[in-house]
């Protein structure tokens, strides 16, 4: 199964919410006859609704509605409910209205216009995680507990290993035994070493040892898991700052990437998390997980529009191939239910 097919199938909550909303918007206006529409004569022939090509394509009986202020306001509300955020929803709606305002529009045309606008916003941020010549390339992975951070590290490590890269993982969330155990399982699956320390150990010390080992072995990538206890934000900030300070004693340019892993099911909370982690760590790119479990997929559009940070990958499940590079056009089409 292609990732797009999987994406479209599994994003059914977002797709259904937006797709059904668009249909309701158009049919609502189509159902109400115009007040000044002349009554048809019983003997008059049925007016031809469309040309031959339209009939051949089955589009002759499509409901249509005039794109007016009321419809635009309803469209804004629909996009806000899908977690695009107020600012992004207003901007997207205004762009859709440009050149179409006052015209009658079908659900299909509205869906295509929305998909095109979403893809336009997302295209500049759709970039794979860059690979650098440094050995090892140090990838610091941050995010709140439960965001899918540990699983994402395992999947990325497995994919990099399959691509011929040598990878080392450092289980830096030393206060959560479950996170360490999960990384060990992924490491075994991928044939990637996972370096651990006793529960409650200093994560910075583990990161230093892992980088020293990865450098000695000539590894291509070192991926460092970190804690995500936002309720203790000051402690977390100091912990991450210490990790960076310590690994820079080995490599002054590290970390080379700082990935923020976000859980799509949190909706607009993801926006707050980006704001917080950009202050705590120098976030260089995003990974969005759990798009299969939410009707809030529109938050990814809000993130792209507000922050412009690269989106490296998205996840729609637990399997190794359920994390894939972000494709803006496929995402846009899946989001609107095309």
C-alpha positions as CSV (number, residue, x, y, z in Angstrom):
1,X,0.0,0.0,0.0
2,X,1.4,3.4,-1.0
3,X,1.9,5.9,1.9
4,X,-0.6,8.3,0.2
5,X,-3.3,5.5,0.2
6,X,-2.5,4.8,3.8
7,X,-2.6,8.5,4.6
8,X,-5.9,9.0,2.9
9,X,-7.4,5.9,4.5
10,X,-6.2,6.7,8.0
11,X,-6.8,10.4,8.1
12,X,-10.5,9.6,7.8
13,X,-11.4,11.7,10.8
14,X,-9.9,14.9,9.4
15,X,-10.9,14.1,5.9
16,X,-14.5,13.3,6.8
17,X,-14.8,16.3,9.0
18,X,-13.6,18.7,6.3
19,X,-15.1,16.8,3.3
20,X,-18.5,16.5,4.8
21,X,-18.4,20.1,6.0
22,X,-17.6,21.3,2.4
23,X,-20.5,19.3,1.0
24,X,-22.9,20.7,3.6
25,X,-21.7,24.2,2.9
26,X,-22.5,23.9,-0.8
27,X,-25.7,21.9,-0.6
28,X,-27.1,24.3,2.1
29,X,-27.0,27.1,-0.4
30,X,-28.1,25.0,-3.3
31,X,-31.2,23.8,-1.5
32,X,-32.5,27.3,-1.0
33,X,-34.0,28.6,-4.2
34,X,-33.3,32.2,-5.1
35,X,-36.1,34.6,-4.1
36,X,-36.2,36.2,-7.5
37,X,-36.0,33.0,-9.5
38,X,-38.8,32.8,-12.1
39,X,-41.2,29.9,-11.8
40,X,-40.7,27.3,-14.6
41,X,-43.6,26.9,-17.1
42,X,-45.0,23.3,-17.0
43,X,-44.7,23.1,-20.7
44,X,-41.2,24.7,-21.0
45,X,-38.4,22.3,-21.8
46,X,-35.8,21.5,-19.1
47,X,-33.0,24.0,-19.5
48,X,-29.6,22.5,-20.4
49,X,-27.5,22.6,-17.3
50,X,-24.1,22.0,-18.7
51,X,-22.2,21.3,-21.9
52,X,-21.5,17.9,-23.4
53,X,-18.1,17.5,-21.7
54,X,-19.7,18.2,-18.3
55,X,-22.4,15.6,-18.9
56,X,-19.8,13.0,-20.0
57,X,-17.9,13.7,-16.8
58,X,-21.0,13.4,-14.7
59,X,-20.8,16.9,-13.4
60,X,-24.1,18.3,-14.9
61,X,-26.1,17.8,-11.7
62,X,-23.5,19.0,-9.2
63,X,-25.0,21.2,-6.5
64,X,-23.6,24.7,-6.7
65,X,-23.7,27.7,-4.3
66,X,-22.7,31.3,-4.7
67,X,-19.5,32.1,-2.9
68,X,-20.7,35.0,-0.8
69,X,-19.9,36.4,2.6
70,X,-22.1,33.9,4.5
71,X,-20.5,31.0,2.8
72,X,-17.0,32.3,3.5
73,X,-17.9,32.8,7.1
74,X,-19.1,29.2,7.3
75,X,-15.9,28.0,5.6
76,X,-13.8,29.9,8.1
77,X,-15.6,28.2,11.0
78,X,-15.2,24.8,9.4
79,X,-11.4,25.3,9.1
80,X,-11.1,26.6,12.7
81,X,-13.0,23.5,13.9
82,X,-10.4,21.4,12.0
83,X,-7.7,23.1,14.1
84,X,-6.2,25.4,11.4
85,X,-6.3,28.2,13.8
86,X,-8.1,31.5,13.4
87,X,-5.3,33.4,11.5
88,X,-4.6,30.6,9.1
89,X,-8.3,29.9,8.5
90,X,-9.0,33.6,7.7
91,X,-6.0,33.8,5.3
92,X,-6.9,30.5,3.5
93,X,-10.5,31.6,3.1
94,X,-9.6,35.0,1.7
95,X,-7.3,33.4,-0.8
96,X,-10.0,30.9,-1.9
97,X,-12.4,33.9,-2.4
98,X,-10.0,35.7,-4.6
99,X,-11.2,35.4,-8.2
100,X,-14.2,33.3,-7.1
101,X,-16.3,35.6,-5.0
102,X,-19.8,36.0,-6.4
103,X,-19.5,32.9,-8.6
104,X,-21.4,29.7,-8.1
105,X,-19.0,26.9,-7.0
106,X,-19.4,23.2,-6.6
107,X,-18.2,21.0,-3.7
108,X,-15.5,19.5,-6.1
109,X,-14.3,23.0,-7.0
110,X,-14.2,24.1,-3.4
111,X,-12.3,21.0,-2.4
112,X,-9.8,21.5,-5.1
113,X,-9.3,25.1,-4.2
114,X,-8.8,24.3,-0.5
115,X,-6.3,21.5,-1.4
116,X,-4.4,23.8,-3.6
117,X,-4.2,26.5,-0.9
118,X,-3.1,24.0,1.8
119,X,-0.4,22.6,-0.6
120,X,0.8,26.2,-1.3
121,X,1.3,26.8,2.4
122,X,2.9,23.5,3.1
123,X,5.3,23.2,0.1
124,X,8.0,25.6,1.4
125,X,8.3,23.6,4.7
126,X,8.3,20.1,3.2
127,X,11.9,19.2,3.5
128,X,13.6,15.9,4.5
129,X,15.9,16.0,7.5
130,X,19.2,17.2,6.1
131,X,22.2,14.9,6.2
132,X,25.6,16.5,6.8
133,X,29.2,15.3,6.2
134,X,30.0,15.4,10.0
135,X,30.6,12.1,11.6
136,X,28.7,11.5,13.7
137,X,25.8,13.8,12.8
138,X,24.2,14.5,16.2
139,X,20.3,14.6,16.2
140,X,18.7,15.8,19.4
141,X,15.1,14.8,19.6
142,X,12.7,16.7,21.9
143,X,9.0,16.7,22.6
144,X,6.6,16.2,25.5
145,X,6.2,12.7,27.0
146,X,3.6,10.7,25.0
147,X,4.1,12.6,21.7
148,X,5.6,9.5,20.0
149,X,9.2,10.7,20.4
150,X,10.7,7.4,21.4
151,X,8.9,5.5,18.6
152,X,9.9,8.2,16.0
153,X,13.6,7.8,17.0
154,X,13.3,4.1,16.5
155,X,11.6,4.4,13.2
156,X,14.1,7.0,11.9
157,X,17.0,5.0,13.1
158,X,15.7,1.9,11.4
159,X,15.1,3.8,8.1
160,X,18.6,5.3,8.2
161,X,20.1,1.9,8.9
162,X,18.2,0.5,5.9
163,X,19.6,3.3,3.8
164,X,23.2,2.2,4.7
165,X,23.9,4.6,7.5
166,X,25.5,3.5,10.8
167,X,23.4,4.7,13.7
168,X,23.8,4.9,17.5
169,X,20.9,5.8,19.8
170,X,21.3,7.3,23.3
171,X,18.4,6.7,25.6
172,X,18.6,10.1,27.2
173,X,15.2,10.1,28.9
174,X,16.8,8.4,31.9
175,X,13.9,9.1,34.2
176,X,11.4,6.9,32.3
177,X,12.3,3.2,32.2
178,X,9.5,2.6,29.7
179,X,11.1,5.0,27.2
180,X,14.4,3.2,27.6
181,X,12.8,-0.3,27.1
182,X,11.0,0.9,24.0
183,X,14.2,2.2,22.5
184,X,15.9,-1.1,23.2
185,X,13.1,-3.0,21.3
186,X,13.5,-0.7,18.3
187,X,17.2,-1.0,18.5
188,X,17.0,-4.8,18.3
189,X,14.6,-4.6,15.4
190,X,16.8,-2.3,13.5
191,X,20.2,-3.8,14.5
192,X,21.1,-0.4,16.0
193,X,23.0,-0.1,19.4
194,X,21.1,1.7,22.1
195,X,23.3,3.2,24.9
196,X,21.6,3.4,28.3
197,X,22.4,4.5,31.8
198,X,20.9,3.6,35.2
199,X,17.5,5.1,35.9
200,X,17.8,8.6,37.2
201,X,21.3,9.1,35.8
202,X,22.5,12.4,34.4
203,X,21.3,12.6,30.7
204,X,24.1,14.9,29.8
205,X,26.7,12.4,31.0
206,X,25.1,9.7,28.9
207,X,25.0,12.0,25.8
208,X,28.7,12.7,26.2
209,X,29.6,9.0,26.5
210,X,27.3,8.2,23.5
211,X,29.0,10.9,21.3
212,X,32.4,9.7,22.3
213,X,31.6,6.1,21.4
214,X,29.8,7.1,18.1
215,X,32.8,9.2,17.1
216,X,35.3,6.4,18.0
217,X,33.3,3.9,15.9
218,X,32.9,6.2,12.9
219,X,29.1,6.2,13.1
220,X,27.1,8.3,10.7
221,X,24.3,9.4,13.1
222,X,23.8,9.7,16.8
223,X,20.2,10.1,17.9
224,X,19.7,11.4,21.4
225,X,16.3,10.9,23.1
226,X,15.4,13.5,25.8
227,X,12.9,14.0,28.6
228,X,9.7,15.9,27.9
229,X,8.4,17.0,31.3
230,X,6.8,20.3,30.5
231,X,5.2,20.7,33.9
232,X,8.8,21.3,35.1
233,X,9.8,23.6,32.3
234,X,12.7,25.3,34.0
235,X,14.3,21.9,34.9
236,X,13.8,20.7,31.4
237,X,15.4,23.8,29.9
238,X,18.4,23.4,32.2
239,X,18.7,19.7,31.3
240,X,18.6,20.3,27.6
241,X,21.0,23.2,27.9
242,X,23.4,21.0,29.8
243,X,23.2,18.2,27.2
244,X,24.1,20.7,24.5
245,X,26.9,22.2,26.5
246,X,28.4,18.8,27.3
247,X,28.3,17.4,23.8
248,X,29.9,20.6,22.4
249,X,33.0,19.6,24.4
250,X,33.3,16.8,21.9
251,X,31.9,18.5,18.8
252,X,31.5,22.3,18.9
253,X,29.0,22.2,16.1
254,X,26.6,19.7,17.8
255,X,23.7,19.1,17.8
256,X,23.4,19.4,14.0
257,X,19.6,18.8,14.1
258,X,17.0,19.4,16.8
259,X,13.8,17.6,15.9
260,X,10.6,18.4,17.8
261,X,8.1,15.5,17.7
262,X,4.4,16.6,18.0
263,X,1.3,14.6,18.6
264,X,-1.5,15.6,16.1
265,X,-4.2,14.6,18.5
266,X,-3.3,17.5,20.8
267,X,-4.7,20.0,18.2
268,X,-3.9,23.6,18.9
269,X,-1.7,22.5,21.9
270,X,0.9,21.6,19.3
271,X,1.2,25.4,18.5
272,X,2.0,26.1,22.2
273,X,4.5,23.2,22.3
274,X,6.4,24.7,19.3
275,X,6.5,28.1,21.0
276,X,7.8,26.5,24.2
277,X,10.4,24.2,22.7
278,X,11.7,27.0,20.4
279,X,12.6,28.9,23.5
280,X,14.0,25.8,25.3
281,X,15.9,24.3,22.3
282,X,17.0,25.5,18.9
283,X,14.4,23.5,17.0
284,X,15.4,22.9,13.4
285,X,12.5,20.7,12.2
286,X,9.2,19.0,13.1
287,X,7.9,15.5,12.9
288,X,4.1,15.1,13.4
289,X,2.8,11.8,14.7
290,X,-0.7,10.2,15.2
291,X,-2.4,11.8,12.2
292,X,-4.4,8.6,11.9
293,X,-6.0,9.2,15.3
294,X,-7.5,12.7,15.1
295,X,-9.9,15.1,13.4
296,X,-7.3,17.8,14.1
297,X,-5.0,17.3,11.1
298,X,-5.4,20.9,10.2
299,X,-3.1,21.9,13.0
300,X,-0.2,21.0,10.7
301,X,-1.3,23.7,8.3
302,X,-1.4,26.2,11.2
303,X,2.1,25.3,12.2
304,X,3.5,25.7,8.7
305,X,1.7,29.0,8.3
306,X,2.8,30.4,11.7
307,X,6.3,29.1,12.2
308,X,7.6,28.1,8.8
309,X,9.8,25.3,10.4
310,X,10.7,22.4,8.1
311,X,8.3,19.4,8.4
312,X,10.5,16.4,7.9
313,X,8.1,13.5,8.4
314,X,4.6,12.5,9.4
315,X,3.3,9.3,11.0
316,X,0.0,7.5,10.6
317,X,0.5,4.4,12.6
318,X,2.8,2.1,14.6
319,X,4.6,0.2,11.9
320,X,8.1,1.0,10.6
321,X,6.8,2.3,7.2
322,X,4.1,4.4,8.9
323,X,6.6,7.3,9.2
324,X,7.4,8.9,5.8
325,X,8.8,12.1,4.4
326,X,6.2,14.9,4.3
327,X,4.6,15.4,0.9
328,X,2.5,18.6,0.9
329,X,0.3,17.7,-2.1
330,X,-0.5,14.3,-0.8
331,X,-1.2,15.7,2.6
332,X,-3.5,18.4,1.2
333,X,-5.5,16.0,-0.9
334,X,-5.8,13.5,2.0
335,X,-6.8,16.3,4.4
336,X,-9.7,17.6,2.3
337,X,-10.9,14.1,1.4
338,X,-10.0,14.2,-2.4
